[in-house]
């Protein structure tokens, strides 16, 4: 179905978008339009090194999200971060992992979980979700929101 609506999309990207969108064709198309798959890959690369965070890469991502016209990209990143953190909490609590969208993603989740545990990551998820949700309503600097979110996650990853 996704191939019919986005015929130029490579098959591997279509598969990954379908997984990322949890089977929702509308969400998969919205993610494709917003560059969500590349954002997700970039996000996972940063998550993989949270315990030794590449602050320059975080600043670059924040700059990209803070640009004029990047509203949809920022909202997409916020959804992806929220979904990944919530998914990590659920998956670790259940003791099962879904198929990886980005290679090494499962190992990243297991490593982060081992360093933070349920209570810590639940607090991080709540704080990061609140940060992203307040960005528009309080007219906050989106670059600073991204940086703050990643620094919050870095602190948890360091234990």
Backbone as JSON, one array per atom type, in Angstrom:
{
  "sequence": "XXXXXXXXXXXXXXXXXXXXXXXXXXXXXXXXXXXXXXXXXXXXXXXXXXXXXXXXXXXXXXXXXXXXXXXXXXXXXXXXXXXXXXXXXXXXXXXXXXXXXXXXXXXXXXXXXXXXXXXXXXXXXXXXXXXXXXXXXXXXXXXXXXXXXXXXXXXXXXX",
  "N": [[0.83, -1.2, 0.0], [1.94, 1.22, 0.8], [3.88, 1.48, -1.18], [2.3, 2.02, -3.38], [1.36, 4.59, -2.86], [3.7, 5.99, -2.57], [5.63, 5.65, -4.85], [8.31, 6.09, -5.57], [9.84, 5.52, -3.43], [12.44, 3.66, -2.0], [12.38, 0.08, -1.53], [13.41, -0.94, 0.92], [13.37, 1.34, 2.53], [10.63, 1.84, 2.55], [9.75, -0.42, 3.95], [11.01, 0.05, 6.43], [9.82, 2.5, 7.15], [7.16, 1.66, 7.4], [7.39, -0.02, 9.63], [8.29, 1.84, 11.51], [6.09, 3.51, 11.6], [4.35, 1.86, 12.78], [2.65, 0.3, 11.26], [0.7, 2.03, 10.27], [-0.5, 3.52, 7.45], [-1.0, 6.22, 6.88], [0.56, 7.52, 8.82], [3.07, 6.56, 8.04], [3.36, 7.74, 5.51], [3.31, 10.44, 6.29], [5.64, 10.51, 7.83], [7.5, 9.93, 5.83], [7.23, 12.2, 4.2], [8.15, 14.15, 5.96], [10.78, 13.58, 6.25], [11.27, 11.69, 8.15], [12.44, 9.12, 8.44], [15.2, 9.44, 8.01], [15.67, 11.26, 10.07], [15.1, 9.59, 12.22], [17.13, 7.68, 11.98], [19.34, 9.33, 12.47], [18.75, 10.11, 15.08], [18.91, 7.62, 16.42], [21.62, 7.07, 16.04], [22.69, 9.05, 17.7], [21.56, 8.25, 20.15], [22.91, 5.85, 20.49], [25.33, 6.64, 21.38], [24.93, 7.94, 23.78], [26.1, 7.83, 26.33], [28.55, 8.92, 25.91], [28.16, 11.42, 24.66], [27.99, 13.06, 21.53], [28.3, 16.18, 21.44], [28.55, 18.18, 19.53], [27.2, 17.09, 17.34], [24.65, 16.97, 18.43], [24.14, 19.7, 18.79], [24.16, 20.43, 16.09], [21.91, 19.02, 15.18], [19.99, 20.3, 16.75], [20.21, 22.91, 15.73], [19.3, 22.47, 13.12], [16.64, 21.74, 13.7], [15.74, 24.07, 14.79], [15.56, 25.93, 12.8], [13.83, 28.3, 10.7], [10.82, 27.24, 9.28], [11.14, 24.6, 9.92], [9.25, 23.39, 11.44], [7.6, 21.07, 11.15], [9.51, 19.05, 10.98], [10.65, 19.28, 13.52], [8.44, 18.59, 15.16], [8.13, 15.99, 14.25], [10.56, 14.82, 15.08], [10.16, 15.08, 17.84], [7.97, 13.33, 18.2], [9.19, 10.92, 17.43], [11.28, 10.6, 19.31], [9.77, 10.46, 21.67], [8.2, 8.16, 21.11], [10.22, 6.21, 20.82], [11.49, 6.18, 23.36], [9.28, 5.5, 25.0], [8.69, 3.04, 23.85], [11.05, 1.65, 24.46], [10.8, 1.45, 27.23], [8.46, -0.13, 27.45], [9.19, -2.44, 25.97], [11.44, -3.41, 27.36], [10.28, -3.91, 29.83], [8.56, -5.97, 29.12], [10.35, -7.78, 28.22], [11.0, -8.31, 25.59], [12.01, -7.52, 22.25], [11.18, -5.49, 19.46], [11.54, -5.93, 15.84], [14.56, -4.53, 14.56], [14.89, -1.24, 13.27], [16.98, 0.35, 12.68], [20.25, -0.77, 12.43], [21.69, -2.2, 15.3], [20.1, -0.92, 17.09], [18.53, -2.33, 18.99], [20.48, -3.34, 20.75], [21.44, -0.92, 21.69], [19.19, 0.02, 23.12], [19.04, -1.99, 25.13], [21.5, -1.6, 26.44], [21.25, 1.06, 27.36], [19.05, 0.76, 29.03], [20.09, -0.94, 30.97], [21.8, 0.74, 32.27], [20.17, 2.67, 33.35], [17.6, 1.8, 34.25], [14.12, 1.17, 35.18], [12.7, 3.21, 36.79], [14.33, 5.49, 36.5], [14.48, 5.86, 33.65], [11.79, 6.18, 33.11], [11.26, 8.6, 34.36], [12.95, 10.22, 32.8], [11.73, 9.93, 30.26], [9.23, 11.16, 30.79], [10.09, 13.79, 31.39], [11.45, 14.59, 29.04], [9.42, 14.33, 27.13], [7.65, 16.26, 28.1], [9.25, 18.56, 27.78], [9.49, 18.72, 24.93], [6.76, 19.0, 24.29], [6.09, 21.46, 25.35], [7.36, 23.27, 23.77], [6.08, 24.55, 21.52], [3.74, 25.68, 22.69], [4.73, 27.37, 24.68], [6.39, 28.91, 23.24], [9.16, 28.3, 23.03], [12.74, 28.09, 22.47], [13.56, 25.98, 19.98], [15.98, 24.73, 19.34], [17.32, 24.76, 21.8], [15.59, 23.14, 23.24], [15.97, 20.64, 22.02], [18.7, 20.23, 22.61], [18.59, 20.25, 25.45], [16.92, 18.03, 25.87], [18.51, 15.9, 24.91], [20.72, 16.14, 26.63], [19.51, 15.54, 29.04], [18.86, 12.86, 28.58], [21.44, 11.91, 28.25], [22.51, 12.15, 30.84], [21.05, 10.17, 32.19], [21.95, 7.94, 30.81], [24.53, 7.76, 31.6], [24.27, 6.86, 34.08]],
  "CA": [[0.0, 0.0, 0.0], [2.84, 2.36, 0.84], [4.52, 1.57, -2.49], [1.34, 2.63, -4.31], [1.26, 6.02, -2.57], [5.04, 6.58, -2.66], [6.3, 4.69, -5.73], [9.75, 6.34, -5.69], [10.48, 5.14, -2.18], [13.09, 2.34, -2.05], [11.66, -0.96, -0.78], [13.91, -1.02, 2.3], [12.86, 2.51, 3.24], [9.19, 1.62, 2.75], [9.64, -1.39, 5.05], [11.39, 0.71, 7.68], [8.78, 3.48, 7.47], [5.99, 0.92, 7.88], [7.7, -0.43, 11.01], [8.36, 3.05, 12.31], [4.72, 4.01, 11.72], [3.58, 0.8, 13.43], [1.65, -0.21, 10.33], [-0.24, 3.07, 9.83], [-0.11, 4.07, 6.15], [-1.01, 7.67, 7.0], [1.75, 7.92, 9.58], [4.25, 6.26, 7.21], [3.45, 8.79, 4.49], [3.68, 11.68, 6.97], [7.05, 10.38, 8.17], [8.27, 10.03, 4.58], [7.2, 13.61, 3.79], [8.9, 14.98, 6.92], [12.15, 13.09, 6.39], [11.28, 11.0, 9.43], [13.33, 7.97, 8.49], [16.56, 9.95, 8.22], [15.69, 11.8, 11.43], [15.15, 8.44, 13.12], [18.49, 7.13, 11.91], [20.22, 10.28, 13.16], [18.41, 10.01, 16.49], [19.46, 6.36, 16.93], [23.08, 7.25, 16.11], [22.96, 9.82, 18.91], [21.22, 7.4, 21.3], [23.94, 4.82, 20.62], [26.5, 7.21, 22.06], [24.47, 8.84, 24.84], [27.02, 7.86, 27.47], [29.67, 9.76, 25.48], [27.39, 12.19, 23.69], [28.64, 13.95, 20.57], [27.56, 17.42, 21.64], [28.52, 18.91, 18.26], [26.11, 16.51, 16.54], [23.39, 17.4, 19.06], [23.96, 21.11, 18.42], [23.8, 20.47, 14.67], [20.51, 18.61, 15.09], [19.21, 21.4, 17.32], [20.2, 24.01, 14.75], [18.41, 22.06, 12.03], [15.26, 21.76, 14.2], [15.4, 25.43, 15.16], [15.45, 26.8, 11.62], [12.51, 28.69, 10.2], [10.28, 26.26, 8.35], [11.43, 23.23, 10.37], [8.24, 23.02, 12.43], [7.17, 19.68, 11.0], [10.65, 18.21, 11.35], [10.75, 19.31, 14.98], [7.33, 17.77, 15.7], [8.44, 14.6, 13.91], [11.6, 14.39, 16.01], [9.53, 14.94, 19.16], [7.19, 12.07, 18.19], [10.11, 9.79, 17.34], [11.94, 10.46, 20.61], [8.74, 9.97, 22.6], [7.84, 6.78, 20.76], [11.34, 5.31, 21.08], [11.65, 6.03, 24.81], [8.14, 4.73, 25.5], [8.87, 1.68, 23.37], [12.11, 1.02, 25.24], [10.22, 1.12, 28.54], [7.55, -1.28, 27.28], [9.92, -3.63, 25.5], [12.27, -3.94, 28.43], [9.39, -4.46, 30.85], [8.03, -7.23, 28.59], [11.46, -8.68, 27.94], [11.08, -8.62, 24.16], [12.35, -6.38, 21.41], [10.66, -5.58, 18.09], [12.62, -5.92, 14.84], [15.29, -3.26, 14.48], [14.76, -0.4, 12.09], [18.37, 0.75, 12.47], [21.13, -1.8, 12.98], [22.25, -1.89, 16.61], [19.1, -0.23, 17.9], [18.16, -3.18, 20.12], [21.6, -3.34, 21.7], [21.44, 0.42, 22.31], [18.12, 0.03, 24.12], [19.43, -2.86, 26.25], [22.6, -0.96, 27.16], [20.72, 2.22, 28.07], [18.18, 0.26, 30.09], [20.94, -1.5, 32.03], [22.43, 1.85, 33.0], [19.22, 3.58, 33.99], [16.5, 1.12, 34.92], [12.75, 1.63, 34.94], [12.34, 4.49, 37.42], [15.13, 6.56, 35.9], [14.07, 6.1, 32.26], [10.42, 6.69, 33.13], [11.4, 10.03, 34.66], [13.53, 10.85, 31.61], [10.68, 9.96, 29.23], [8.26, 12.2, 31.16], [10.72, 15.11, 31.29], [11.73, 14.88, 27.63], [8.12, 14.52, 26.48], [7.15, 17.56, 28.55], [10.07, 19.57, 27.11], [9.07, 18.85, 23.53], [5.37, 19.46, 24.17], [6.01, 22.87, 25.74], [8.09, 24.1, 22.81], [5.18, 25.42, 20.76], [2.8, 26.42, 23.53], [5.45, 28.4, 25.43], [7.26, 29.6, 22.28], [10.54, 28.08, 23.46], [13.76, 27.9, 21.44], [13.57, 24.55, 19.65], [17.35, 24.22, 19.44], [17.59, 24.5, 23.22], [14.77, 21.98, 23.64], [16.67, 19.44, 21.53], [19.91, 20.07, 23.41], [18.18, 19.87, 26.81], [16.41, 16.66, 25.85], [19.63, 14.96, 24.79], [21.52, 16.2, 27.85], [18.74, 14.78, 30.04], [19.04, 11.43, 28.29], [22.85, 11.59, 28.5], [22.69, 11.97, 32.29], [20.51, 8.85, 32.53], [22.79, 6.92, 30.18], [25.79, 7.66, 32.36], [23.95, 6.21, 35.35]],
  "C": [[0.87, 1.27, 0.0], [3.52, 2.57, -0.51], [3.6, 2.23, -3.51], [1.28, 4.15, -4.11], [2.61, 6.74, -2.66], [5.9, 5.67, -3.53], [7.82, 4.9, -5.85], [10.54, 5.93, -4.45], [11.14, 3.77, -2.31], [12.38, 1.34, -1.13], [12.11, -1.04, 0.68], [13.41, 0.15, 3.13], [11.37, 2.37, 3.52], [8.96, 0.65, 3.91], [9.93, -0.72, 6.39], [10.36, 1.76, 8.1], [7.52, 2.79, 8.0], [6.2, 0.45, 9.32], [7.67, 0.77, 11.95], [6.96, 3.62, 12.59], [3.79, 2.99, 12.36], [2.39, 0.36, 12.57], [0.66, 0.81, 9.8], [0.26, 3.69, 8.52], [-0.04, 5.6, 6.2], [0.21, 8.19, 7.73], [3.01, 7.67, 8.77], [4.44, 7.33, 6.14], [3.86, 10.13, 5.11], [5.16, 11.66, 7.35], [7.93, 10.53, 6.93], [8.35, 11.49, 4.14], [8.07, 14.5, 4.67], [10.36, 14.55, 7.06], [12.35, 12.3, 7.68], [12.24, 9.84, 9.53], [14.78, 8.41, 8.71], [16.7, 10.56, 9.61], [15.83, 10.67, 12.45], [16.55, 7.84, 13.14], [19.49, 8.03, 12.65], [20.0, 10.2, 14.67], [19.02, 8.75, 17.11], [20.98, 6.43, 17.01], [23.46, 8.02, 17.38], [22.65, 9.0, 20.16], [22.32, 6.36, 21.55], [25.17, 5.33, 21.36], [26.1, 8.16, 23.18], [25.44, 8.92, 26.01], [28.3, 8.64, 27.16], [29.17, 10.64, 24.34], [28.26, 13.1, 22.82], [27.87, 15.27, 20.58], [27.51, 18.27, 20.38], [27.39, 18.4, 17.38], [24.75, 16.9, 17.11], [23.12, 18.86, 18.73], [23.56, 21.23, 16.95], [22.34, 20.07, 14.47], [19.61, 19.71, 15.64], [19.1, 22.58, 16.38], [19.24, 23.7, 13.61], [16.94, 22.16, 12.47], [14.8, 23.17, 14.53], [15.23, 26.38, 13.99], [14.0, 27.15, 11.32], [12.06, 27.65, 9.19], [10.51, 24.82, 8.76], [10.41, 22.74, 11.39], [7.86, 21.55, 12.35], [8.3, 18.71, 11.34], [10.81, 18.14, 12.86], [9.67, 18.44, 15.62], [7.57, 16.29, 15.41], [9.5, 14.06, 14.85], [11.01, 14.17, 17.4], [8.74, 13.63, 19.24], [8.11, 10.86, 18.2], [10.83, 9.54, 18.66], [10.96, 9.88, 21.62], [8.42, 8.5, 22.35], [8.97, 5.81, 21.09], [11.53, 5.09, 22.58], [10.51, 5.21, 25.41], [8.26, 3.27, 25.09], [9.95, 0.95, 24.14], [11.58, 0.6, 26.6], [9.33, -0.12, 28.44], [8.29, -2.55, 26.91], [10.77, -4.24, 26.6], [11.41, -4.54, 29.54], [8.83, -5.82, 30.42], [9.12, -8.25, 28.33], [11.56, -9.1, 26.49], [11.36, -7.34, 23.39], [11.72, -6.56, 20.03], [11.82, -5.64, 17.1], [13.27, -4.53, 14.78], [14.95, -2.53, 13.18], [16.16, 0.06, 11.68], [19.24, -0.3, 13.15], [21.74, -1.34, 14.31], [21.29, -1.22, 17.56], [18.71, -1.03, 19.15], [19.24, -3.21, 21.19], [21.7, -1.99, 22.41], [20.4, 0.49, 23.41], [18.5, -0.8, 25.34], [20.53, -2.21, 27.1], [22.11, 0.23, 27.97], [19.87, 1.78, 29.25], [19.02, -0.23, 31.27], [21.58, -0.39, 32.88], [21.43, 2.68, 33.78], [18.11, 2.9, 34.77], [15.17, 1.82, 34.72], [12.47, 3.01, 35.51], [13.07, 5.66, 36.76], [14.66, 6.88, 34.49], [12.63, 6.58, 32.17], [10.44, 8.19, 33.41], [11.96, 10.8, 33.46], [12.48, 10.99, 30.52], [9.68, 11.07, 29.53], [8.85, 13.6, 30.96], [10.94, 15.51, 29.83], [10.43, 15.13, 26.86], [7.54, 15.89, 26.84], [7.93, 18.7, 27.87], [9.6, 19.81, 25.68], [7.66, 19.41, 23.41], [5.21, 20.93, 24.52], [6.63, 23.81, 24.71], [7.17, 25.07, 22.07], [4.32, 26.28, 21.66], [3.49, 27.55, 24.29], [6.41, 29.19, 24.54], [8.73, 29.52, 22.69], [11.46, 27.86, 22.26], [13.9, 26.4, 21.18], [14.97, 23.96, 19.71], [17.67, 23.88, 20.89], [16.79, 23.32, 23.75], [15.49, 20.7, 23.24], [17.92, 19.19, 22.38], [19.57, 19.61, 24.83], [17.69, 18.44, 26.87], [17.56, 15.66, 25.78], [20.55, 14.99, 26.01], [20.83, 15.46, 29.0], [18.93, 13.29, 29.84], [20.49, 11.01, 28.55], [23.08, 11.32, 29.98], [22.18, 10.6, 32.73], [21.41, 7.74, 32.0], [24.11, 6.73, 30.93], [25.57, 7.04, 33.73], [24.16, 7.14, 36.46]]
}
